[in-house]
Amino acid sequence: MYAIEFEADLQNGILKIPEDYKPIENQHVRVVILLDQRDD
C-alpha cells in the first residue's frame, strides 16, 4: 500500500481525483479525509 496526497474541494458529496492520478481509476482505495479545524 502507498499513499497519495492532494488537496481538493468536496462539492455535493463528490471529490474529483486530479488527472495526474488517472492510473488509479477503477481500483479499490481507502479514503481518509482531513479537515482544517473550524471554530463554530
N, CA, C and O atoms as CSV, one atom per row, in Angstrom:
chain,resi,resn,atom,element,x,y,z
A,1,MET,N,N,0.854,-1.169,0.000
A,1,MET,CA,C,0.000,0.000,0.000
A,1,MET,C,C,0.902,1.235,0.000
A,1,MET,O,O,1.958,1.249,0.633
A,2,TYR,N,N,0.470,2.263,-0.716
A,2,TYR,CA,C,1.189,3.522,-0.701
A,2,TYR,C,C,0.177,4.659,-0.634
A,2,TYR,O,O,-1.010,4.458,-0.891
A,3,ALA,N,N,0.649,5.849,-0.287
A,3,ALA,CA,C,-0.247,6.992,-0.090
A,3,ALA,C,C,-0.044,8.033,-1.189
A,3,ALA,O,O,1.059,8.233,-1.696
A,4,ILE,N,N,-1.143,8.680,-1.533
A,4,ILE,CA,C,-1.141,9.807,-2.464
A,4,ILE,C,C,-1.806,10.955,-1.722
A,4,ILE,O,O,-2.850,10.772,-1.097
A,5,GLU,N,N,-1.216,12.114,-1.789
A,5,GLU,CA,C,-1.807,13.270,-1.098
A,5,GLU,C,C,-2.036,14.405,-2.088
A,5,GLU,O,O,-1.165,14.729,-2.896
A,6,PHE,N,N,-3.223,15.004,-2.009
A,6,PHE,CA,C,-3.538,16.190,-2.801
A,6,PHE,C,C,-4.650,16.940,-2.094
A,6,PHE,O,O,-5.342,16.376,-1.246
A,7,GLU,N,N,-4.823,18.188,-2.430
A,7,GLU,CA,C,-5.914,18.975,-1.871
A,7,GLU,C,C,-7.001,19.121,-2.921
A,7,GLU,O,O,-6.719,19.235,-4.114
A,8,ALA,N,N,-8.243,19.118,-2.467
A,8,ALA,CA,C,-9.370,19.234,-3.381
A,8,ALA,C,C,-10.565,19.784,-2.617
A,8,ALA,O,O,-10.591,19.769,-1.386
A,9,ASP,N,N,-11.546,20.265,-3.355
A,9,ASP,CA,C,-12.798,20.722,-2.762
A,9,ASP,C,C,-13.853,19.644,-2.929
A,9,ASP,O,O,-14.043,19.116,-4.025
A,10,LEU,N,N,-14.537,19.317,-1.846
A,10,LEU,CA,C,-15.637,18.367,-1.882
A,10,LEU,C,C,-16.884,19.149,-2.262
A,10,LEU,O,O,-17.267,20.084,-1.558
A,11,GLN,N,N,-17.524,18.777,-3.367
A,11,GLN,CA,C,-18.692,19.506,-3.852
A,11,GLN,C,C,-19.847,18.544,-4.066
A,11,GLN,O,O,-19.760,17.614,-4.867
A,12,ASN,N,N,-20.936,18.783,-3.332
A,12,ASN,CA,C,-22.131,17.948,-3.442
A,12,ASN,C,C,-21.816,16.466,-3.235
A,12,ASN,O,O,-22.378,15.600,-3.905
A,13,GLY,N,N,-20.905,16.190,-2.294
A,13,GLY,CA,C,-20.559,14.813,-1.979
A,13,GLY,C,C,-19.613,14.163,-2.972
A,13,GLY,O,O,-19.394,12.953,-2.915
A,14,ILE,N,N,-19.049,14.946,-3.880
A,14,ILE,CA,C,-18.170,14.404,-4.911
A,14,ILE,C,C,-16.774,14.998,-4.759
A,14,ILE,O,O,-16.612,16.213,-4.644
A,15,LEU,N,N,-15.771,14.126,-4.761
A,15,LEU,CA,C,-14.383,14.538,-4.690
A,15,LEU,C,C,-13.737,14.186,-6.025
A,15,LEU,O,O,-13.694,13.015,-6.401
A,16,LYS,N,N,-13.241,15.176,-6.734
A,16,LYS,CA,C,-12.626,14.919,-8.036
A,16,LYS,C,C,-11.156,14.566,-7.840
A,16,LYS,O,O,-10.401,15.308,-7.212
A,17,ILE,N,N,-10.768,13.426,-8.386
A,17,ILE,CA,C,-9.382,12.981,-8.333
A,17,ILE,C,C,-8.625,13.683,-9.464
A,17,ILE,O,O,-9.064,13.644,-10.614
A,18,PRO,N,N,-7.493,14.326,-9.151
A,18,PRO,CA,C,-6.739,15.042,-10.192
A,18,PRO,C,C,-6.322,14.129,-11.347
A,18,PRO,O,O,-6.115,12.929,-11.168
A,19,GLU,N,N,-6.204,14.719,-12.520
A,19,GLU,CA,C,-5.827,13.976,-13.727
A,19,GLU,C,C,-4.506,13.228,-13.560
A,19,GLU,O,O,-4.310,12.181,-14.177
A,20,ASP,N,N,-3.598,13.751,-12.735
A,20,ASP,CA,C,-2.302,13.097,-12.520
A,20,ASP,C,C,-2.465,11.675,-11.983
A,20,ASP,O,O,-1.561,10.850,-12.119
A,21,TYR,N,N,-3.616,11.388,-11.375
A,21,TYR,CA,C,-3.826,10.088,-10.736
A,21,TYR,C,C,-4.795,9.211,-11.518
A,21,TYR,O,O,-5.401,8.309,-10.942
A,22,LYS,N,N,-4.952,9.452,-12.802
A,22,LYS,CA,C,-5.825,8.627,-13.641
A,22,LYS,C,C,-5.494,7.137,-13.555
A,22,LYS,O,O,-6.407,6.314,-13.626
A,23,PRO,N,N,-4.209,6.758,-13.404
A,23,PRO,CA,C,-3.894,5.319,-13.350
A,23,PRO,C,C,-4.559,4.579,-12.188
A,23,PRO,O,O,-4.637,3.351,-12.227
A,24,ILE,N,N,-5.044,5.281,-11.152
A,24,ILE,CA,C,-5.681,4.573,-10.046
A,24,ILE,C,C,-7.183,4.401,-10.247
A,24,ILE,O,O,-7.867,3.874,-9.369
A,25,GLU,N,N,-7.702,4.837,-11.389
A,25,GLU,CA,C,-9.131,4.670,-11.651
A,25,GLU,C,C,-9.508,3.195,-11.615
A,25,GLU,O,O,-8.707,2.325,-11.958
A,26,ASN,N,N,-10.731,2.933,-11.197
A,26,ASN,CA,C,-11.293,1.586,-11.168
A,26,ASN,C,C,-10.528,0.638,-10.239
A,26,ASN,O,O,-10.435,-0.561,-10.502
A,27,GLN,N,N,-9.987,1.187,-9.158
A,27,GLN,CA,C,-9.331,0.378,-8.146
A,27,GLN,C,C,-9.990,0.655,-6.804
A,27,GLN,O,O,-10.563,1.722,-6.585
A,28,HIS,N,N,-9.899,-0.313,-5.918
A,28,HIS,CA,C,-10.408,-0.131,-4.562
A,28,HIS,C,C,-9.389,0.708,-3.802
A,28,HIS,O,O,-8.199,0.391,-3.813
A,29,VAL,N,N,-9.840,1.780,-3.137
A,29,VAL,CA,C,-8.948,2.658,-2.381
A,29,VAL,C,C,-9.517,2.904,-0.990
A,29,VAL,O,O,-10.715,2.743,-0.755
A,30,ARG,N,N,-8.646,3.293,-0.084
A,30,ARG,CA,C,-9.082,3.719,1.241
A,30,ARG,C,C,-8.975,5.234,1.263
A,30,ARG,O,O,-7.951,5.792,0.869
A,31,VAL,N,N,-10.025,5.900,1.720
A,31,VAL,CA,C,-10.069,7.359,1.722
A,31,VAL,C,C,-10.028,7.864,3.157
A,31,VAL,O,O,-10.811,7.428,4.001
A,32,VAL,N,N,-9.111,8.783,3.426
A,32,VAL,CA,C,-9.013,9.450,4.732
A,32,VAL,C,C,-9.194,10.934,4.450
A,32,VAL,O,O,-8.468,11.508,3.639
A,33,ILE,N,N,-10.157,11.553,5.115
A,33,ILE,CA,C,-10.409,12.981,4.905
A,33,ILE,C,C,-9.924,13.751,6.125
A,33,ILE,O,O,-10.352,13.482,7.247
A,34,LEU,N,N,-9.036,14.704,5.903
A,34,LEU,CA,C,-8.533,15.576,6.959
A,34,LEU,C,C,-9.100,16.970,6.721
A,34,LEU,O,O,-8.956,17.528,5.633
A,35,LEU,N,N,-9.732,17.518,7.722
A,35,LEU,CA,C,-10.316,18.853,7.604
A,35,LEU,C,C,-9.542,19.836,8.451
A,35,LEU,O,O,-9.082,19.492,9.540
A,36,ASP,N,N,-9.392,21.063,7.963
A,36,ASP,CA,C,-8.859,22.121,8.811
A,36,ASP,C,C,-9.862,22.358,9.918
A,36,ASP,O,O,-11.066,22.418,9.670
A,37,GLN,N,N,-9.376,22.494,11.132
A,37,GLN,CA,C,-10.285,22.704,12.257
A,37,GLN,C,C,-10.934,24.074,12.151
A,37,GLN,O,O,-10.271,25.079,11.896
A,38,ARG,N,N,-12.252,24.091,12.354
A,38,ARG,CA,C,-13.001,25.342,12.313
A,38,ARG,C,C,-13.602,25.594,13.684
A,38,ARG,O,O,-14.086,24.668,14.336
A,39,ASP,N,N,-13.572,26.816,14.111
A,39,ASP,CA,C,-14.220,27.217,15.361
A,39,ASP,C,C,-15.642,27.629,15.048
A,39,ASP,O,O,-15.873,28.727,14.542
A,40,ASP,N,N,-16.603,26.762,15.343
A,40,ASP,CA,C,-18.029,27.065,15.070
A,40,ASP,C,C,-18.685,27.673,16.285
A,40,ASP,O,O,-19.873,27.993,16.251
